[in-house]
Amino acid sequence: MLCLEQSEHLLSPMKSMRAFYPLMVLTGFVQLVIPSTIHMIMKHFHLSEGEVGLLPLVYFTGIMLSAILITQLIQKFSVKTLTLFSGLLVSVSLVAASLSQWFVLFVFFSFFTGLGNGTLVILPGVYATNVLSKESARIQSALFGFLSIGYIVGPLFPGLIENLKISWRWAIAGPGLFILPFVLPVIITRLKRIEKAEKLSFSIIKDIISFDRKFFFGLIVALILGGGAALGFMTWLITFLEKEKGMVQSSAHLVLCGIGLMMVLGRLACGYLAKRFSSYKILIIITIVSTILVFFAPIPKAAMVNIVLFLLASLFFSGIYPLFLSAASVYPKSESSSAYTLFFIALSVGCLFIPYVLGHIFEYVGAVAGMSSVAVFFLGVLACLLFIKRELPVRKHAHHKPFPG
């Protein structure tokens, strides 16, 4: 009877996680709005790669602010209230950005899009970490797998807009007009209240760091490099295919859709493997393979070879930062939400700066060098993993999952 009650207690929150899956699809769609339309924005506002690189920087500043505020907000508001408000903020910001006549105004509304979308991305992860910490690795992979479905839909929509000869502004406004059906499942689902979630403060940060200093800083640096490298790869892929390979825009959008599909498969595979192997072992393998594939992918002259290598690379690197984020479950439950938030802030810092740096490499060194240089950041992730393994005794946190295992 006790086992049955425990399984039912676990099953209900597990079922409630399904309500977040459509929401994650939406956030992926929104997150790929800028990478999917960056070439259109460049042409309309007459910008260079370095100048337009300001957009992801400002967008992820908004996401980073949402991560900083999230632990305070979940103590004052329910998950449903935050989801509804953030969805409305994303909707209004995208529509306003699409109507902007000046690039500076477009950038301004991109900040608020990031603020709203950041909350929508973080909330499911915080909920899973707090309510279902033992299943965190599997759930994080599933959540970000659904986010990757948005990566498939995201490029298709601008590609369709382009083929129909409709104004590029509809590619920006579109996701903002589709928000309600994706938010509704969270609103109508019975969710457990997030409990024992401490506000993010200097004392909590100090406690989290003191739990294991070298483990913490290794994860932070790995998330900065891994998250930024993945987004930088997707942000500049279409520009590379058009500029270096002469590919038409509609075909380049299809390649980006393929990247999204491979990321879905990669993250689902990581979720399955996380039940059999430790996250550390999975991360070592996928990071090594990602580094090799990303470095060599832009070099061959044949566009088809480039595309195949890009697709394979995305299959492997897709699991890197979701598995790192799942490490928040290693911390005590009262600190797990704050730990997840800190890790997400680190991810946002990487997504803020690395695409911007890659834009300048594209502009001043070249497109091949720009894409290949992504591998340097993945190599940094591998160095962090080796640092964590060397410095953290394997049995030190053996009662926690998924790290280090």
N, C-alpha and C positions, 0 to 999 in steps of 0.2 A: 504493500500500500504506500509506504514511504517513497519507494522508487517511482511509483506511478505519479504521485503528487509532485515529485521533483521534476519528472519529465514534462508534466503538464505545465508546471511553472515556467520551465524553459521554453516550451513550445509556443506559448502565447507571445512573448517578446520576439521570438524568432519569426513568427508569422507577421507580427507588426512591422518588421523590417521591410517586408515586401512593399509597403506603402511608399517607401522612400525610393524604390527603384525607378518609377517614372520621373520623379523629381531629379534624380541623378542624370537621366537622359537629357532633360531640359538644361541642366547646368553644363553638360558637355557641349550641347548645341550652342549655348551662349558663349562658352569659353573659346569655341573655335570660330566665332564671328569675325574677330580681328584677323587671325591667320588666314581665313578663307577669303577675306575681302581686302587684305592689305595692299595687293597690287592695284585694285580699283581705287582705293583711297589715295595711293601714291599718284596715280594718273590724274585724278580729279583735282587734288590740291597741289599738284606739281611738287612732290616731295622726293627727297633721296632716301635710300635705305636707312641711313643714319638718323634722318629727321623723323621718319615714320616709326622708327624703333621706340620713339617716345610713348606711343600708344600702349603697348604691353607693359611698359614701365609704370604708367599712371594707373592702368587697369589693375595691376597686381598690388599697387599701393593701396587701392580700395579694398582688395581681398585681404591684405595684411592687416589693415585697420579692423576689418570685421573679425579676424582671428583674435586680435588683441581684446576686443570688446565682448566676445562670445560668452566667456565664463561669467561675466557680470550680467549679461542679458538673460542667460538661462536661469538665473536665480530670481529674476523679476518677472519674466514672461514664460508662458508655456511654449513647447516646441511648435504647436499649431499656430499660435499667434505670431511667432517669429517667422515661420514659414510663409504665412499669408502676407505679412508686411514686407518681407524681403522680395517675394514674388512681385508685388505691386511696384516696389522700388526699381527692380530690374525692368519691368514692363515700361514704366514711364521714362526711365533713363534711355532705353534703347530707341523708343519712338522719338524722344527729344533729340538724341544724337543724330538720328536719320534725317531730321529736319534742319540740322545745323548748316549754316552757310559759310562758317569760318572754321578752320582746323582747330583753333584754340578752344572753340566752343564744343567741338566734337570730343576733344581730349577731356574737357571738363565733365561732360556727361559719361564718358568712359570710366571715370573714377567712381561715380555712383553705381554704374553697372557692376563694377568689380565689388563694391561694398555689399550690394544685395546678393549677387551671385556667390560671393565668398561665404556668406552666412548659409545659403542654401547647400553649398558643398560641405561645409564643416559640420552642420547640425547632425546629419545622419551618422557621421563618423564618431562624433562625441556621444551620441545616443548609444551606438553599438558598443563603444569602449566602456561606457558606464554601466549599461544594462546587461550586456552579454560579453564581458571581458574575455571569457574562456574561448569564445568563438571568434575573437577579434580578427585574427589573420585571414580566416576564411571569409568573414563578412566584409572586411575592407577590400579584399580582392573582388568580391561580388559587386559591391557598391561602385567601385571604380571601373568594373567591367561594364556596368550599365551607363556610367558616365561616358565610356568609350563608344557606346551606341550613339550617343549624341555627337561624337566625333565623326560618325558615318553620315548622319543626317545633315550635320552642320555644313560640310562642303557641297553636298548635293543641292541645297537650297540656293546658295549664290550662283552655282553653275546653271541651275534652271533659270534664274533671273537673267543671267547673262545671255543664255541661248534664246530667251524670249524677247531680248532687246528691251527689257524693262529697266528703269532707273536702278542703279546699284543701291540706292537708298532703301529700297524694299528688302534687300538682303540683310540690312541692319535692323529695320523695323519688324520684320517677320517674326523672329523669335519672341519679341515682346508682345506680339498679338496672340501668341499661342500658349501663354503661360497657365491660364486657369485649369485646363484639363490635367496638367502635370502636377499641379499643387493640390488639387481636390482629394486624391487618395489619402494624403497626410491629414487633411482637415477632417475627414469622416472616419478615420481609423482610431480605435481606442489605443492610446499610447501610455506607457508607464512614465511617470514623472521622473526626470533625472534627479537622482538623490546624491547627497554627499559630494556635490561638485563645488569645490572651493573656488573662490574668486581668484583670478590670476593676479598675484601680487609678488612683490620682491621676496617676501618670506616664503611663499609657496615655491617660487623659482629656486630659491636657495635650498629648500628641502629636496626638490626634484634633482638638482645638481648633486647634492651631497649623497643621494641614494647610490650613485656611482658616477663620479665626475668624468672619467675618461670614456665610459660608455655613452653618457649623455652628449658630450662634445663630438664624439665620433659620429653619432646619429645626426646631430644638427648639421655638421659639415656635409655629410653624405646626402642629406635631404636638399640642402642648398644646391649642391652640384647636380644631383640626379634629377630633381624636379625641373631645374632651370634648363638642363640639357635636353630633356624630353620636350619641353615647350618650345625651346629654341629650334629644335629639329622640325617641329610641325609648323612653326611660324614662318620659316624661310624656305620650306620645301617647294611651294608653288613658284616662288620667285626664282629658285634654282632651276626648276624644270623649264620655265619660260625663258629665262635669261641665258642659260648655259646650253639647253637642249632644244630650244626653239619650239617647245610644245605649246599647242593652243590652250587657252585658259580652261575650256570645258574639259579637256583631257586631263589637265593638271589637277582639276578638282576631283576627278574620278580617282586619281592616284591617292589623293588625301583621304578620300572615302575608304579606299583599300587599307590605308594606314589605320584608320579607325576600326575597321573590321578585324585587322590583325591584333590590335590592342585589346579588343573584346576577347578574342580567343586566348591571347596571352594571359590576361588577368584571370579568366575563368580557369585556365590551366594551372596558374599559380595558386588559386583558391583550392583546387583539387589536390595539388601536390603538398600544400600546407598541412593537409590531414595526415600525410605519410612521412614528410621530411621536415626538418627544422627550417625556419625562414632563412637562417644564416647560410645554410648549404645551398638553398635555392638562389639566394642573392649572389653568392660567389659565382655560380655557373652563369646566370643570366647577365651579370655585369661584364664578365670576361668576354662572352660571345657578343654582347652589344658593342663593346669597345672596338672589337675587331671589325665587325660588320659596318658600323657607322663610319669608321676611318676609311675603309676601302670602297664603300658604296658610291661616292661621287666621282671616283677616279676613272673607271672604264669609259671609253668613248661611246659605246652603244647605250642608248637611252633605256632599252629594255632591260639590260643588265643592271643599270643603276636602279631601276624601279624594283626589280626582284630583290636586290640587296637591301633597299630601303624598307620593303615590306617585311623581310626577314628580321631586320634590325628592330623594327617596331614590335614584332611579336615577342622579342626577348626583353627589350627595355621597358615594356609596358608594366611589368610587375614590380619594378624597382621601388618606386616611392610608395605604392600602397602597402607593400610588405614592411617598409621602414616605419610607416605611420602606425602599423599594427603593434609596434614595439611599445606603444603607450600603455598597453595592457600589462606590461611588466611592473608598472608602478602601483602602489596601494590605490584602492578604489577611490578614496577621497582626492587623490592627486592625478588620477588617470585622465580626467577631462582637461586639466591644466597642462599635463604633459602632451596630450594630443594637440592642444592648441599651440603650444610652443613648437612642436614639430611642424605643424601646418604653417606657422609664421616663417619658420626656416625655409619650407618649401616655397612660400610666397616670395621670400627674399631672392631665391634663385631664379624664380620665374620673372621677377622684376628686373633683374640686372643682366642675366645671361643672354636673353634674346636681344637686348639692347646692344650688348658687346658684339654679338654675332652680326648684327646689322652693320656695324662699323667695319667688321672684317670683310663682309660682303662688298661694302662700298669702296674700301681702300686696298684690299688684297685680292679679292675675287670670290666668285660663287663657290668654286670647288674647295678652296681653302676654308671658306666660311662653313660649309657643311661638314668637311672632314674634321674641323677643329672641335666639333661637338664631342668627338671621341676623347679629347683631352679631359673633359669634365667627367665622363664616365670612368676614365682611368683614375681620376681623383676619388670617385666613389669606391672603386676597388681598393685603393690605398686606405680609405676609412674603414672598410670591412676588415682588412688585415690588421689594422690598428686595434679595432674592437676585439678581435679574436685574441690577439697577442696580450692585450692588457686586461681582458676580462676572463677570470677563471670560469671554465665551462659549467661547473656545478654551483657557482655562486648564487645564481637566481634560478636554480633547477626547478623550483616549485611554481615558477611562472612560465607562461608561454607568450609569444613564440620565440623569444630571444633568451639566450644565445643558442641553446640546443645543440 
